[in-house]
Amino acid sequence: KTGESSKDLKVGTPVLPPWAKSITKGTKIEYYWSEKDGWLAGTVVDSTMILDELIITILFSDGETERIKFDPEEKARWRPGGM
């Protein structure tokens, strides 16, 4: 017989998707900016791991450059380029 505590839902820590680990300078990616702007294509100009956070600098197709934290909880906002 198991106790009630064994029925508790166990939620793990969000992790980066496997393809995120291959993001390097020159990688083509797309980022979901907003409902208005939708998916924006860009090219990685820098990526840095700081502790367990991936910080990506992206040159978007509109000419803007943004430095964005790749948040595993928001991984649905990112996808490899050309999808």
Solvent accessible surface area in square Angstrom, and as a share of the most:
residue,aa,sasa,rsa
1,K,248,1.05
2,T,101,0.59
3,G,47,0.45
4,E,133,0.60
5,S,83,0.54
6,S,66,0.42
7,K,145,0.62
8,D,90,0.47
9,L,155,0.77
10,K,170,0.72
11,V,124,0.71
12,G,62,0.60
13,T,114,0.67
14,P,57,0.36
15,V,100,0.57
16,L,24,0.12
17,P,20,0.13
18,P,117,0.74
19,W,68,0.24
20,A,1,0.01
21,K,154,0.65
22,S,77,0.50
23,I,8,0.04
24,T,81,0.47
25,K,160,0.68
26,G,44,0.42
27,T,37,0.22
28,K,129,0.55
29,I,1,0.00
30,E,19,0.09
31,Y,17,0.06
32,Y,68,0.26
33,W,87,0.31
34,S,39,0.25
35,E,161,0.72
36,K,185,0.78
37,D,68,0.35
38,G,18,0.17
39,W,89,0.31
40,L,43,0.21
41,A,48,0.37
42,G,8,0.07
43,T,34,0.20
44,V,1,0.01
45,V,56,0.32
46,D,71,0.37
47,S,36,0.23
48,T,51,0.29
49,M,108,0.48
50,I,84,0.43
51,L,172,0.86
52,D,116,0.60
53,E,66,0.30
54,L,9,0.05
55,I,25,0.13
56,I,0,0.00
57,T,25,0.15
58,I,0,0.00
59,L,78,0.39
60,F,7,0.03
61,S,93,0.60
62,D,95,0.49
63,G,54,0.52
64,E,102,0.46
65,T,77,0.45
66,E,61,0.27
67,R,162,0.59
68,I,26,0.13
69,K,89,0.38
70,F,2,0.01
71,D,38,0.20
72,P,30,0.19
73,E,134,0.60
74,E,78,0.35
75,K,86,0.36
76,A,89,0.69
77,R,74,0.27
78,W,11,0.04
79,R,63,0.23
80,P,51,0.32
81,G,25,0.24
82,G,77,0.74
83,M,148,0.66
